[in-house]
Amino acid sequence: MTGLTRRDILAGAAALALMPSAAVASSPDFRSLGLARPAFEIDPKLDLTDLDGTRHRIGDYRGKVLAVSFWATWCPPCRREMPALARLARELGRDDFAVLAVNVGDREDRIRAFLEEIDDDGLTVLMDTGKTMPGIWYLRGLPVTYILNGSAEVILAAVGDRVWDAPEMVTALKELNRR
């Protein structure tokens, strides 16, 4: 066995110091996008209808990365981010991803009137007219968006509006499906 020189030790330390940053650089920086792990565990439940009367449940989306965004028509930040959510849904496609916009508490006519004002093409809008979702999903304000993995586990959360169709956001969310 040969002895280690000071040069070998320094070279090894330098290589080790570089390894974590290389690993971090290859994975998305969700915090910089305003996404973080929820501070508490959420057992995601969903049993709501969309504007066409089709019932949606969390289990319908197993195997897909799912964004569930809670919003209301009276909420300016919600109104601002809805077109970006629709563009995100179109950008991600439907094979491995889904975006659900869950309206909390508005009447159907108000939801439809708002959607007439924006580009909502490709966005699945669900109605929680009975306001049951805030208690299940721990909503204390709007908008709130949760990201679920293919096993229907909540892995990321965003409180407040985001630019969901920004290239770095789209890239980061696509990376989730590769894990």
C-alpha positions as CSV (number, residue, x, y, z in Angstrom):
1,M,0.0,0.0,0.0
2,T,1.4,3.4,-1.0
3,G,1.1,6.4,1.2
4,L,-1.1,9.3,0.4
5,T,0.6,12.6,-0.4
6,R,-0.7,16.0,0.6
7,R,-1.5,16.6,-3.1
8,D,-3.6,13.4,-3.3
9,I,-5.6,14.5,-0.2
10,L,-6.2,18.0,-1.6
11,A,-7.2,16.6,-5.0
12,G,-9.6,14.2,-3.4
13,A,-11.1,16.9,-1.2
14,A,-11.6,19.2,-4.2
15,A,-13.3,16.4,-6.1
16,L,-15.6,15.7,-3.2
17,A,-16.4,19.3,-2.8
18,L,-17.5,19.5,-6.4
19,M,-19.7,16.4,-6.4
20,P,-22.7,17.8,-4.4
21,S,-22.9,20.9,-6.5
22,A,-22.9,18.9,-9.7
23,A,-25.7,16.7,-8.3
24,V,-27.7,19.8,-7.2
25,A,-27.2,21.5,-10.6
26,S,-28.7,18.6,-12.4
27,S,-32.0,18.8,-10.4
28,P,-34.5,21.6,-10.6
29,D,-34.3,24.4,-8.0
30,F,-37.9,24.3,-7.0
31,R,-37.4,26.9,-4.2
32,S,-36.3,29.5,-6.8
33,L,-39.6,28.8,-8.6
34,G,-41.6,29.4,-5.4
35,L,-42.3,25.7,-4.8
36,A,-41.5,23.8,-1.6
37,R,-42.4,20.7,0.3
38,P,-45.5,21.2,2.4
39,A,-44.8,21.7,6.1
40,F,-47.3,19.0,6.9
41,E,-48.6,15.8,5.4
42,I,-51.7,16.0,3.2
43,D,-53.9,13.1,2.4
44,P,-55.2,14.3,-1.0
45,K,-58.8,13.6,-1.6
46,L,-60.9,14.8,-4.5
47,D,-64.3,13.9,-5.8
48,L,-65.6,16.8,-7.8
49,T,-67.3,17.4,-11.2
50,D,-66.0,19.6,-14.0
51,L,-68.1,22.1,-15.9
52,D,-69.4,19.3,-18.2
53,G,-70.5,17.1,-15.3
54,T,-67.7,14.6,-15.4
55,R,-66.6,13.4,-12.0
56,H,-62.8,13.6,-11.2
57,R,-61.0,11.7,-8.4
58,I,-57.3,11.7,-7.4
59,G,-57.1,8.0,-8.4
60,D,-58.0,8.9,-12.0
61,Y,-54.6,10.5,-12.3
62,R,-52.3,7.8,-10.9
63,G,-49.1,7.5,-12.8
64,K,-49.2,11.2,-13.8
65,V,-47.7,14.3,-12.2
66,L,-50.7,16.3,-11.1
67,A,-51.0,20.0,-10.4
68,V,-54.1,20.8,-8.3
69,S,-54.7,24.6,-8.1
70,F,-57.4,26.0,-5.9
71,W,-58.8,29.4,-7.0
72,A,-61.9,31.7,-6.9
73,T,-63.2,34.3,-9.3
74,W,-63.1,37.0,-6.7
75,C,-59.4,36.5,-6.1
76,P,-57.1,38.8,-8.3
77,P,-54.0,36.6,-8.0
78,C,-56.1,33.6,-9.0
79,R,-57.5,35.4,-12.0
80,R,-54.0,36.4,-13.0
81,E,-52.5,32.9,-13.0
82,M,-55.4,31.0,-14.6
83,P,-54.2,31.7,-18.2
84,A,-50.7,30.5,-17.3
85,L,-52.1,27.3,-15.8
86,A,-54.0,26.7,-19.1
87,R,-50.8,27.2,-21.1
88,L,-49.0,24.9,-18.7
89,A,-51.6,22.2,-19.2
90,R,-51.2,22.5,-23.0
91,E,-47.4,22.6,-22.8
92,L,-47.1,19.5,-20.5
93,G,-49.6,17.5,-22.5
94,R,-52.0,14.9,-21.1
95,D,-50.0,11.7,-21.3
96,D,-47.8,12.1,-18.2
97,F,-49.3,15.3,-16.6
98,A,-52.6,16.8,-15.6
99,V,-53.6,20.3,-14.4
100,L,-56.8,20.7,-12.4
101,A,-58.1,24.1,-11.5
102,V,-60.5,23.6,-8.5
103,N,-62.8,26.6,-8.0
104,V,-63.7,27.0,-4.4
105,G,-67.2,28.3,-3.7
106,D,-68.3,30.2,-6.8
107,R,-71.5,29.5,-8.7
108,E,-71.2,27.8,-12.0
109,D,-72.4,30.9,-13.9
110,R,-69.7,33.0,-12.4
111,I,-67.0,30.5,-13.2
112,R,-68.2,30.3,-16.8
113,A,-68.4,34.1,-17.1
114,F,-64.8,34.4,-15.9
115,L,-63.6,31.6,-18.2
116,E,-65.2,33.5,-21.2
117,E,-62.7,36.3,-20.4
118,I,-59.5,34.3,-20.6
119,D,-57.8,31.6,-22.7
120,D,-58.6,28.5,-20.7
121,D,-58.2,26.0,-23.6
122,G,-56.8,22.7,-22.2
123,L,-57.5,23.5,-18.6
124,T,-59.8,21.1,-16.6
125,V,-61.9,23.2,-14.2
126,L,-63.6,21.5,-11.3
127,M,-66.3,23.0,-9.0
128,D,-66.2,22.8,-5.2
129,T,-69.5,24.7,-4.7
130,G,-69.9,23.2,-1.3
131,K,-66.5,24.5,-0.2
132,T,-65.4,21.0,1.1
133,M,-61.8,21.2,-0.3
134,P,-60.3,23.9,2.1
135,G,-60.7,21.6,5.1
136,I,-59.2,18.5,3.2
137,W,-56.3,20.4,1.6
138,Y,-55.6,22.8,4.5
139,L,-56.3,25.9,2.4
140,R,-56.1,29.2,4.4
141,G,-56.0,31.5,1.4
142,L,-56.1,31.4,-2.4
143,P,-54.5,30.6,-4.8
144,V,-52.8,27.5,-3.5
145,T,-51.4,24.8,-5.8
146,Y,-50.1,21.4,-4.9
147,I,-48.0,19.2,-7.1
148,L,-48.5,15.4,-6.7
149,N,-46.3,12.7,-8.0
150,G,-47.5,9.6,-9.9
151,S,-48.2,7.9,-6.7
152,A,-50.7,10.6,-5.7
153,E,-48.4,12.0,-2.9
154,V,-48.2,15.7,-2.4
155,I,-44.6,16.6,-3.0
156,L,-44.6,20.4,-3.6
157,A,-46.8,23.4,-2.8
158,A,-47.1,27.0,-3.9
159,V,-49.0,29.6,-1.9
160,G,-49.9,32.6,-4.1
161,D,-49.8,33.0,-7.8
162,R,-46.9,31.8,-10.0
163,V,-45.9,32.1,-13.6
164,W,-46.8,28.5,-14.4
165,D,-45.9,28.6,-18.0
166,A,-42.4,30.1,-17.6
167,P,-39.8,27.9,-19.4
168,E,-37.9,27.1,-16.2
169,M,-41.2,26.1,-14.4
170,V,-42.2,23.8,-17.4
171,T,-38.7,22.2,-17.5
172,A,-38.7,21.6,-13.7
173,L,-42.2,20.0,-13.7
174,K,-41.3,17.8,-16.7
175,E,-38.2,16.7,-14.7
176,L,-40.6,15.4,-11.9
177,N,-41.9,12.8,-14.3
178,R,-38.5,11.4,-15.0
179,R,-37.8,10.5,-11.4
